């Protein structure tokens, strides 16, 4: 094995013919403290503790409802299935030594950044927890809380505990996403030396492990919290809290999850795209070397970024999406019937079935026997679509079963069927969203090919075509969301459920059920999303270890499909964010009415102050996006300067006679991304609180006590609408630019190194912060604004 200094001296022959070594990014292995504690316990003691823990959980569940016991059972079986997937993936070989060295360098960099990033996030979370505690200790209590004996201090500690638990679980979800990706990448690279189908299967099962754990944690976390509060507070016993009010205590859990997801997405997105932009601009455009070439000093940072930006951040993101949707649906479910436990627990059952059907979809993707590199390569997208189709068919069946089981009520015997149709609307909406995004981002379809063709006339026309494609791509999703909301609301409204006065009450819950339908295949969708960065990393390892061109062709194909699946899951996340925010907005208005002791059913934007709130909400989206993109730009400039410096000071790099300093670029993007994520994240958290508080003071002096709450409601509405459109534009344009470049790299329009290719690289560079930093952060921001306004509602009154 050659030493680093021997390589740098350049006296030992061609660099590409030698085994290559890569520097460690840290001095010792990193494992989060919670796992270090568990690993330090004797196995038998740990087993006893786990059995006791399971016993306590099932005892609490049995005291609450048989439905909770069912949810616990499905989640635990799913966790056992995820362990099987892990063992299966880790049993695959890691390939030759040079692949292993590159993988270890990526793993070191990713885990080191994760430790620092989540350390920073945890400090901010504890600070915000103290702020929430102070607000709740001094706020007014609602009549429901007074009648149930829950005072200010109890309410405050419950909310803070739920917030911290949500933040912790979101962090664990992110770690799980990164943990599997940094171990699966090299195994996918090694599998690609044998067949494309095996490489696809390894990547999908690795993504499936992460998806099952993330969704399972979201479901069992909320179920445990609900059951614990139910037993501890003696819910539904004389003089205690009603079960209909219990879901409101879970809002802090959703806020904690969205808080961590926002900063994880910002920090990881800035890291991955700054490294990617820096590597592409100098490596591809200026030096003319291939993507992921080992001579590029920023290549390890780029590959690390795939894990911290796409895997860790996306795991926290989808965890937060599911948590917000479940909690908002549970809040609405509490108002739907005389015996509402089935309506409240319905979201937990839907996502329990999601774990089952997604597991079937993951297992449907199998390897082939006696396949080799020279065998005809199947279309990976068609294979993934087949698995998705199986999952959707099963989702329709299990959704119908769930509605009949839990939503049947004698008050309206046919209501369950209406809600089953609402779920079908949501499932169809999810499928249409996936198809629309695939149409606009897959290079098999006309929009991306037209964008690629525009590259043949220069960089400027490529940018113009990409922007226009992104703007156009907002139309069909908005029409789809609009049709979904109206259809689901109408089906719920005509379900036959009425309140004490005979007024129909099922409309909003119908929308909630449609949201659940849309997310009823969330685990499989997250599997497809995780597949993308794992395949991207695998391609980088293949290129850096100088594998044969036939192997790189397989990983390039998987990478291109991964770009499309990442784009489709972002579209899916935006659609679900729109519906979940709509539900949380309704819950916010109900919460304000409860605290204010007067109706709060509409927001009049003809009032100047309320209209200003709307303008501020739209402005927040644009300013947040600008700060996120500029953060990537500033960090990328530092990377570009460093890469240029190394190429100038070490001219032997291009001849493989000198070794690049990969660690320097990793250090630059790590420190810069942590620094840059603070400003846009703080803007998102502080803005609604400050605006609501200032207009509350104005309302106090002008005789309008609800002015602060109305302005914040307007801000939330406009921010949601603007944020959905902006996120659709950013995600789709970025994905299309990326795949237009991939299309040219297949040999079209002159292929790699042509003028068209260089123009396409410029477009891809512009799109990088769009699709992987600002865009994904926006749909997290939308839901976080909804949860923070719900938690902070007393501040505005």
Buried (B, 14 or more C-beta within 10 A) or exposed (E): EBEEEBBBEBEEEEBEEBEBBBBBBBEEEBBBEEEEEEEEEEEEEEEEEEEEEEEEBBEBBBEBBEBBBBBBEBBBBBBEBBEBBBEBBBEBEBBBEBBBBBBBBBBBBBBBBBBBBBEBBBEBBEEBBEEBBEBBBEBEBBEBBEBBEBEBEBBBEBBBBBBBBBBBBBBBBBBBBBBBBBBBBBBBBBBBBBBBBBBBBBBBBBBBBBBBBBBBBBBBBBBBBBBBBBBEBEBEEEEBBEBBBBBBBBBBBBBBBBBBBBBBBBBBBBBBBBBBBBBBBBBBBEBEBBBBBBBBBBBBBBBBBBBBBBBBBBBBBBBBBBBBBBBBBBBBBBBBBEEBBBBBBBBBBBBBBBBBBBBBBBBBBEBEEEBEBEEEBBEBBEBBBEBBEBBBBBBBEBBBEBBEBBBBBEEBEEBBBBBBBBBBBBBBBBBBBBBBBBBBBBBBBEBBBBBBBBBBEBBEBBBBBBBBBBBBBBEBBBEBBEBBBEBBBBBBBBBBBEEEEEEBBBBBBBBBBBBBBBBBBBBBBBBBBBBBBBBBBBBBBBBBBBBEEEBBBBBBBBBBBBBBBBBBBBBBBBBBBBBBBBBBBBBBBBBBBBBBEEEBEEBEBEBEBBBBBBEBBBBBBEBBBEBBBBBBBBBBBBBBEBBBEBBEEBEBBBEBBBBBBBBBBBBBBBBBBBBBBBBBBEBBBEBBBEBBBEBBEBBEEEEBEBBBBBBBBBBBBBBBBBBBBBBBBBBBBBBBBBBBBBBBBBEBBBEBEBBBBBBBBBBBBBBBBBBBBBBBBBBBBBBBBBBBBBBBBBBBB
